[in-house]
């Protein structure tokens, strides 16, 4: 699938074909992995990045690239389900990440089409949830404003505006960052042992291992396959339309919108990967055609995100039994700021430096109020595994054995349990599966 960012060419890197030694190895060359490696290297470490395919070929290369701390209705949810402190720390962490993006891009003079713009949550039917979100943000010291008129091509009930956020071209940004790093592509990590990341034709020995693979590729310890799931959405770039002055995210059935050059990038409603056929291009064209009758679709792709049971990313030690193995996962659709703050948290942990946000994002947390969502994810895994027992071997996910579902819209086989995707030929498109299907 061709994305808006695909015209940027990042230098191809060699495959790992020997054994090497480094201070730290980062698994995954998406934005989280690149920023973490960049931060560790800037602090004086010898860092190696291992990527299963190409740099930014996964979730980061399919993002809508909004750099914003406005993550749907997260603050009212955290306030109600955990406490005010959690909501405040989440806001401080992500607002800080927005500013760090701006500072890094300005300091290094990175050409990445960054624009400062307000972010909006908008409601089509009922504004009460926005009013509640606004009140929580006021209590934790974040200034927002309610507006009732926007430059969206349809009427809304209300929108909650957060100023001084940003949008950019993630591939241009990643090109600059990756040029500074030692990266091996087409080097899928098949096994992790204490202080070793092992690929087919070589391995890296390192004191610290950071898994930034979007979905963790090892199951034990950690048990991440029971605590999060994958959701997928259709995205299109539409030309010949008016430029938007802000970034928009609908909370009650509306889509996501942002401008990019002389076009608008529109993302549709998400659904659990493998549980429902992805909204196909023709359906989406009819919807965007209603909003933009003069528009022309020039790029079309899908985006897949990891959703945690409590809405907070997993950033920290992989488990209490693996002090030098770290994980970055579960961005809940908001990978830009989450990637930046993850790089800071992981680097501070490795350098034994206190970080105010470490406790909020630790994978070892437990919130009693989130057990319902946790049991839903566990239940979906159990159901998929149960169906897998009665499925032909070549149609079972090689991750844990769940029954795969054919996705005719994309020509893939999708896992409804944990979101692995395979091509028609059985090759792994995205993990956590690492082994291809044996399709005869």
Secondary structure by P-SEA (a helix, b strand, c coil): ccccccccccbbbbcccccccccbbbccccaaaaaaaaaaaaaccbbbbbbcccccccccccccccccccccaaaaaaaacccaaaaaaaaaaaaaaaaaaaaaaaaaccccbbbbbbbbbcccccaaaaaaaaaaaaaabbbbbbbccccccccccbbbbbcccccccaaaaaaaaaaacccccccccccccccbbbcccbbbbccbbbbcccccccccccccccccbbbbbbbbbbccbbbbcbbbbbcccbbbbbbcccbbbbbcccccccccccccaaaaaaaaaaacccccccccbbbbbbbcccccccccccccccccbbbbcccccccaaaaaaaaaaaaaaaaccccccccccccccccccaaaaaaaaaaaaaaaaaaaaaccccccccccccbbbbcccccbbbbcccbbbbcccccccccccccccccc
